[in-house]
Amino acid sequence: KLGRAATDTQFASYLMYPKVFLDYARDRTAFGDCAILPTPVFFYGMEPGDEVSVDIERGKTLIVRFVAMSEVRDDGTRQVFFELNGQPRSIVVTDRSQVAKRPPQRKMEAGNAKHVGAPMPGTIATVKAIVGQKVAKGDLLLTMEAMKMETSVRAEADGTVAEVLAKPGLQVDAKDLLVVLS
């Protein structure tokens, strides 16, 4: 259930508390080892301008400074701007304290050839895929535009189009689910 071999301690934890352990393992896979964060940062978060040092291993320390965050988008997400060892970075996070005005875009599952996702952020230009259509690996499913360049999105595997989530004009982020094959 973990997708890897469990240690003796993990197996014992699973035997005593199966649901709790599986929830922990899922969160650890999604968010990494949060035990390395300082306790106040873990429980209360950071305010703009706050800086924290995080020891990720012996001799490796990351310095994270929270710079700012954007307003809430229609899908309930925000862009968070921060510095990692002095280098500017940004990520998009879901703001659970806000109600989304539109549902968030589903993400493709990594390693699932039946999920076709956006290779980069951009706008859907044309959609060629139709539900029920049989496609072969390499067939054109849709095109998207990013930075005035058009990119073809093709099927990664043979199958039948089960669901088309993309529509012309839709703004997408990298790895947003566009087409599902069966």
Secondary structure as a PSIPRED ss2 file (coil, helix, strand):
# PSIPRED VFORMAT (PSIPRED V4.0)

   1 K C   1.000  0.000  0.000
   2 L C   1.000  0.000  0.000
   3 G C   1.000  0.000  0.000
   4 R C   1.000  0.000  0.000
   5 A C   1.000  0.000  0.000
   6 A C   1.000  0.000  0.000
   7 T C   1.000  0.000  0.000
   8 D H   0.000  1.000  0.000
   9 T H   0.000  1.000  0.000
  10 Q H   0.000  1.000  0.000
  11 F H   0.000  1.000  0.000
  12 A H   0.000  1.000  0.000
  13 S H   0.000  1.000  0.000
  14 Y H   0.000  1.000  0.000
  15 L H   0.000  1.000  0.000
  16 M H   0.000  1.000  0.000
  17 Y C   1.000  0.000  0.000
  18 P H   0.000  1.000  0.000
  19 K H   0.000  1.000  0.000
  20 V H   0.000  1.000  0.000
  21 F H   0.000  1.000  0.000
  22 L H   0.000  1.000  0.000
  23 D H   0.000  1.000  0.000
  24 Y H   0.000  1.000  0.000
  25 A H   0.000  1.000  0.000
  26 R H   0.000  1.000  0.000
  27 D H   0.000  1.000  0.000
  28 R H   0.000  1.000  0.000
  29 T H   0.000  1.000  0.000
  30 A H   0.000  1.000  0.000
  31 F H   0.000  1.000  0.000
  32 G C   1.000  0.000  0.000
  33 D C   1.000  0.000  0.000
  34 C H   0.000  1.000  0.000
  35 A H   0.000  1.000  0.000
  36 I H   0.000  1.000  0.000
  37 L C   1.000  0.000  0.000
  38 P C   1.000  0.000  0.000
  39 T H   0.000  1.000  0.000
  40 P H   0.000  1.000  0.000
  41 V H   0.000  1.000  0.000
  42 F H   0.000  1.000  0.000
  43 F H   0.000  1.000  0.000
  44 Y H   0.000  1.000  0.000
  45 G C   1.000  0.000  0.000
  46 M C   1.000  0.000  0.000
  47 E C   1.000  0.000  0.000
  48 P C   1.000  0.000  0.000
  49 G C   1.000  0.000  0.000
  50 D C   1.000  0.000  0.000
  51 E E   0.000  0.000  1.000
  52 V E   0.000  0.000  1.000
  53 S E   0.000  0.000  1.000
  54 V E   0.000  0.000  1.000
  55 D E   0.000  0.000  1.000
  56 I E   0.000  0.000  1.000
  57 E E   0.000  0.000  1.000
  58 R C   1.000  0.000  0.000
  59 G C   1.000  0.000  0.000
  60 K E   0.000  0.000  1.000
  61 T E   0.000  0.000  1.000
  62 L E   0.000  0.000  1.000
  63 I E   0.000  0.000  1.000
  64 V E   0.000  0.000  1.000
  65 R E   0.000  0.000  1.000
  66 F E   0.000  0.000  1.000
  67 V E   0.000  0.000  1.000
  68 A E   0.000  0.000  1.000
  69 M E   0.000  0.000  1.000
  70 S C   1.000  0.000  0.000
  71 E C   1.000  0.000  0.000
  72 V C   1.000  0.000  0.000
  73 R C   1.000  0.000  0.000
  74 D C   1.000  0.000  0.000
  75 D C   1.000  0.000  0.000
  76 G C   1.000  0.000  0.000
  77 T E   0.000  0.000  1.000
  78 R E   0.000  0.000  1.000
  79 Q E   0.000  0.000  1.000
  80 V E   0.000  0.000  1.000
  81 F E   0.000  0.000  1.000
  82 F E   0.000  0.000  1.000
  83 E E   0.000  0.000  1.000
  84 L E   0.000  0.000  1.000
  85 N C   1.000  0.000  0.000
  86 G C   1.000  0.000  0.000
  87 Q E   0.000  0.000  1.000
  88 P E   0.000  0.000  1.000
  89 R E   0.000  0.000  1.000
  90 S E   0.000  0.000  1.000
  91 I E   0.000  0.000  1.000
  92 V E   0.000  0.000  1.000
  93 V E   0.000  0.000  1.000
  94 T E   0.000  0.000  1.000
  95 D C   1.000  0.000  0.000
  96 R C   1.000  0.000  0.000
  97 S C   1.000  0.000  0.000
  98 Q C   1.000  0.000  0.000
  99 V C   1.000  0.000  0.000
 100 A C   1.000  0.000  0.000
 101 K C   1.000  0.000  0.000
 102 R C   1.000  0.000  0.000
 103 P C   1.000  0.000  0.000
 104 P C   1.000  0.000  0.000
 105 Q C   1.000  0.000  0.000
 106 R C   1.000  0.000  0.000
 107 K E   0.000  0.000  1.000
 108 M C   1.000  0.000  0.000
 109 E C   1.000  0.000  0.000
 110 A C   1.000  0.000  0.000
 111 G C   1.000  0.000  0.000
 112 N C   1.000  0.000  0.000
 113 A C   1.000  0.000  0.000
 114 K C   1.000  0.000  0.000
 115 H E   0.000  0.000  1.000
 116 V E   0.000  0.000  1.000
 117 G E   0.000  0.000  1.000
 118 A C   1.000  0.000  0.000
 119 P C   1.000  0.000  0.000
 120 M C   1.000  0.000  0.000
 121 P C   1.000  0.000  0.000
 122 G E   0.000  0.000  1.000
 123 T E   0.000  0.000  1.000
 124 I E   0.000  0.000  1.000
 125 A E   0.000  0.000  1.000
 126 T E   0.000  0.000  1.000
 127 V E   0.000  0.000  1.000
 128 K C   1.000  0.000  0.000
 129 A C   1.000  0.000  0.000
 130 I C   1.000  0.000  0.000
 131 V C   1.000  0.000  0.000
 132 G C   1.000  0.000  0.000
 133 Q C   1.000  0.000  0.000
 134 K E   0.000  0.000  1.000
 135 V E   0.000  0.000  1.000
 136 A C   1.000  0.000  0.000
 137 K C   1.000  0.000  0.000
 138 G C   1.000  0.000  0.000
 139 D C   1.000  0.000  0.000
 140 L E   0.000  0.000  1.000
 141 L E   0.000  0.000  1.000
 142 L E   0.000  0.000  1.000
 143 T E   0.000  0.000  1.000
 144 M E   0.000  0.000  1.000
 145 E E   0.000  0.000  1.000
 146 A E   0.000  0.000  1.000
 147 M C   1.000  0.000  0.000
 148 K C   1.000  0.000  0.000
 149 M E   0.000  0.000  1.000
 150 E E   0.000  0.000  1.000
 151 T E   0.000  0.000  1.000
 152 S E   0.000  0.000  1.000
 153 V E   0.000  0.000  1.000
 154 R E   0.000  0.000  1.000
 155 A C   1.000  0.000  0.000
 156 E C   1.000  0.000  0.000
 157 A C   1.000  0.000  0.000
 158 D C   1.000  0.000  0.000
 159 G E   0.000  0.000  1.000
 160 T E   0.000  0.000  1.000
 161 V E   0.000  0.000  1.000
 162 A E   0.000  0.000  1.000
 163 E E   0.000  0.000  1.000
 164 V E   0.000  0.000  1.000
 165 L C   1.000  0.000  0.000
 166 A C   1.000  0.000  0.000
 167 K C   1.000  0.000  0.000
 168 P C   1.000  0.000  0.000
 169 G C   1.000  0.000  0.000
 170 L C   1.000  0.000  0.000
 171 Q E   0.000  0.000  1.000
 172 V E   0.000  0.000  1.000
 173 D C   1.000  0.000  0.000
 174 A C   1.000  0.000  0.000
 175 K C   1.000  0.000  0.000
 176 D E   0.000  0.000  1.000
 177 L E   0.000  0.000  1.000
 178 L E   0.000  0.000  1.000
 179 V E   0.000  0.000  1.000
 180 V E   0.000  0.000  1.000
 181 L E   0.000  0.000  1.000
 182 S C   1.000  0.000  0.000
